[in-house]
């Protein structure tokens, strides 16, 4: 019996790079768009570096973050864009033009412009086909000068041997945690280990959890954990004493918390 074809969608959250090539086939520039009263329209260039034709479906989604910091998306008509279907021959580049539709907002609004690769028909190649889905962040702001972002670390704790930091955006503009690192310290304040966490956006007013992967043994070694989040070149630091009961199971060395 022939294997039934299926399609897997791979979504890319594009954060820091000014332009990005994906899977050796599609590249996109820019990967972040900001619209304001002085710049009301923008263009996103898509380049097909593959040796065969690619078709992309374009759609806009309103982007928010819930009370747990999870990204939420819903269909929106706030963004006007053309074309809706983008077909690129091998080595061809095309442009998607977009703008904000309606009265200009009084506070920053967040969206994503998604470009989803439509499945290619290859009847002679059964199996799994990877379909790219590119999400370009789009921010609509009253004025670039009128809104600012500000980060605060609300809490730091160990959960099953992992460092979990809650970062809150108390400003009126989105922010990107460019770098977040957790350090385990001994009673004398000496560094025992340092672990990175994945960077991501925090929207205005939102609280997001960032996790630095450690092991229960490393957790048991430390008396204190310190987290540094870097946002726009500014470092925000918070720390907490290690609770051994939250380190998870390990055969690590005994640990006595500093009183």
C-alpha positions, 0 to 999 in steps of 0.5 A: 500500500502506498504511503499517504503524503502528509504536510508538516508546518514549521513556524519560524519566530523571527526576532533579531536578524535584519534578514534571514535565509531559511532552509537554503530556499527562502529568504526574507527582508526585513524580518520586523516591520514598524509602521507609524504616522510618518511611515504608514506603509512597508514592503517585505521582500521574499527571495526564492533561492530554490531550483523550483517554483514556490507558492506562498499564501499571505495572511495577517494575524493580530498578536497578543500575549495572555496572562501566562505570556503565551502568544495568541493570534487571531484573524484581523482586517487591520493590515492591508496587504498585496498580494494574497498569493505569492508565486516565485519561480526559481531564483525569483524575488517578489515583494509583499506591500502592506499598510495599516487599515483604519484609524491610527491607534493611540497605543502600540498594536502588534501583528504578524504577517504570515507567509505559508508555503503551499504544499508542492505536488510530487506524486512520485515522492511519498512521505513527509513534506516540510512546509515553511511558515514565516511570521514577520512581526509588524508593530503599529505605533502612535509615534516612535518617539512617544512609546518606550519599552521597559523591562522588569524581572518579577520573579526568579525560581527553580522549578524541577532543576530549571531556572524560571524568570518572569520578565514583565514589560511595564512600558508602552512598546514591545521589547525583545529580551536580547539575552538572558542568562542564569548563574548559579552562585555558591555561598561566597558569591562565586559562579558555579555555572551559567546557562542561557535562555532563548530570547523572545518578544514581550508585548506591552503590559505582558509577563513572559516566562523564560527558562534556562535549562539546568540539571537537578545536580547543578541546582543542588550545588548552588546557594543562590541563582542570579538572572540577568536580562539584557534589553536594548543594551540595558541589563536588568538583574534579579536573584533568589535563594535556591530551594532544594525541594524544588531542584528535582531528584538528583544524586548531587552533593548535599547542600545547605542553604545560607540562612 
